[in-house]
Amino acid sequence: MRPEPFPDNELPSAMSNAFELVKGAEVRQVWSRPMSELQIIEAALQVAARRRRWARALRGLWWGLLVGAILSLLMIGVWHLLPLPLWTLTAAALVPFPCALTGMIIGGWHKTPLSEVARWVDGRQHLQERLSTALEVAAESDTGTWRDLVVTDAAEYAKALDPRRHVPEIGRAHV
């Protein structure tokens, strides 16, 4: 015997519930809300802070590598002068790597507060303390036209902020 064919657009009862659940679900498009001016400033400063932190971490990596290379040369020099075991050469070859990693961790450990990043960006881009003042004024509970004017002015400059301009690219050597 052949099974009965399903009527058009119907599924067996075991599958119909799941289908109706999927079919009944509405697809909603999520519209992102526009960012406030203070959020624009903070987002731009967070990008600059993250980039500056990575630059510090890489600078620490290079300092650690330098310290590791010096230790490696000292270990090889001592190995030539004193009767040390052969594994000393292996250790001397591997010493720069943990030193570089340690330097990178030490360099990137400190997270710079946004107020300090704002002062740094203000100084580098000659913004006459617009960003740092906007952060300070926005933190106060007092709302008024002066606060709105300061934050609006700083937000306009924050939109045009390009942290790549003042923090060297990661991985590119600058002479």
RAHUWO-V69575 format. One record per residue. N is the residue number from 1. RES is the residue in one small letter. OMEGA is omega in whole degrees, 0 to 359 (999 if undefined). NEAR is the number of other ideal C-beta (glycine too) atoms within 8 Angstrom. D_CENTER is the distance of its C-alpha to the mean C-alpha in Angstrom with 2 decimals. Layout:
N/RES/OMEGA/NEAR/D_CENTER  N/RES/OMEGA/NEAR/D_CENTER
This chain:
1/m/177/2/66.25  2/r/176/3/63.37  3/p/179/4/60.78  4/e/177/4/60.80  5/p/179/4/58.36  6/f/174/7/55.77  7/p/182/5/56.47  8/d/176/4/54.25  9/n/175/3/50.68  10/e/178/6/51.19  11/l/176/7/49.82  12/p/187/6/51.46  13/s/181/6/51.13  14/a/183/5/48.74  15/m/187/8/46.20  16/s/180/10/46.91  17/n/180/8/45.06  18/a/180/7/41.80  19/f/180/9/42.35  20/e/178/8/43.13  21/l/179/8/40.03  22/v/182/7/37.90  23/k/182/6/40.15  24/g/181/6/40.14  25/a/179/6/36.37  26/e/175/4/35.22  27/v/182/4/32.39  28/r/177/4/30.54  29/q/182/4/28.27  30/v/177/4/25.35  31/w/178/4/24.91  32/s/178/4/21.75  33/r/178/4/22.76  34/p/181/4/22.17  35/m/174/7/19.56  36/s/182/6/21.23  37/e/178/10/21.01  38/l/178/10/19.27  39/q/177/8/16.54  40/i/179/12/16.22  41/i/182/17/15.92  42/e/180/10/13.35  43/a/179/10/11.13  44/a/180/12/11.62  45/l/178/15/11.02  46/q/176/9/7.71  47/v/179/10/6.61  48/a/180/15/8.74  49/a/179/12/7.67  50/r/180/8/4.15  51/r/179/12/6.52  52/r/179/13/9.20  53/r/177/12/8.01  54/w/178/10/7.78  55/a/177/11/11.04  56/r/180/11/12.49  57/a/179/12/11.90  58/l/175/11/13.64  59/r/176/9/16.26  60/g/177/14/16.89  61/l/181/13/17.31  62/w/176/10/19.93  63/w/177/10/21.66  64/g/178/16/21.87  65/l/177/12/23.28  66/l/179/8/25.78  67/v/179/10/26.88  68/g/178/14/27.26  69/a/178/9/29.32  70/i/178/8/31.52  71/l/179/12/32.10  72/s/178/12/32.90  73/l/177/8/35.43  74/l/179/8/36.95  75/m/179/12/37.36  76/i/177/10/39.03  77/g/178/8/41.26  78/v/179/10/42.33  79/w/179/11/42.97  80/h/184/5/45.35  81/l/183/5/47.15  82/l/178/5/47.46  83/p/179/2/48.44  84/l/180/6/45.13  85/p/184/4/44.49  86/l/181/5/43.05  87/w/177/6/39.82  88/t/178/11/38.91  89/l/177/9/38.16  90/t/178/8/35.80  91/a/179/9/34.05  92/a/179/12/33.92  93/a/184/7/32.30  94/l/183/8/29.59  95/v/182/12/28.84  96/p/184/11/26.29  97/f/176/8/23.85  98/p/177/9/23.36  99/c/178/13/23.37  100/a/179/13/20.53  101/l/178/10/18.48  102/t/178/9/19.48  103/g/179/15/18.59  104/m/179/13/15.03  105/i/179/10/14.70  106/i/181/9/16.49  107/g/183/14/14.54  108/g/185/11/11.06  109/w/187/5/12.72  110/h/176/6/12.98  111/k/184/5/10.56  112/t/177/10/11.88  113/p/182/6/13.50  114/l/180/11/13.25  115/s/179/9/16.87  116/e/177/8/16.41  117/v/179/13/13.66  118/a/178/14/16.18  119/r/179/10/18.96  120/w/180/11/17.28  121/v/177/15/16.62  122/d/180/14/20.15  123/g/183/7/21.62  124/r/183/7/20.05  125/q/178/10/20.96  126/h/182/6/24.15  127/l/177/10/23.46  128/q/176/5/26.03  129/e/180/8/23.82  130/r/185/12/23.34  131/l/181/15/19.78  132/s/178/11/20.45  133/t/179/10/23.82  134/a/178/16/22.56  135/l/180/14/20.24  136/e/182/9/23.25  137/v/181/11/25.72  138/a/180/10/23.75  139/a/179/5/23.52  140/e/181/7/27.32  141/s/181/3/29.34  142/d/178/5/31.72  143/t/180/5/31.36  144/g/183/6/33.31  145/t/179/5/33.57  146/w/178/7/32.30  147/r/181/12/29.02  148/d/180/9/28.72  149/l/181/8/29.56  150/v/182/12/27.04  151/v/179/14/24.13  152/t/179/9/25.36  153/d/180/10/25.63  154/a/180/15/22.14  155/a/178/13/20.73  156/e/178/8/22.62  157/y/180/12/21.03  158/a/178/13/17.48  159/k/182/8/18.13  160/a/183/6/18.99  161/l/178/11/16.10  162/d/183/5/14.77  163/p/179/12/12.20  164/r/182/7/13.25  165/r/185/5/16.60  166/h/175/8/16.05  167/v/183/8/13.38  168/p/179/6/14.86  169/e/180/5/13.60  170/i/179/8/12.25  171/g/180/3/15.40  172/r/179/6/17.84  173/a/177/3/20.39  174/h/182/4/21.50  175/v/999/2/25.00
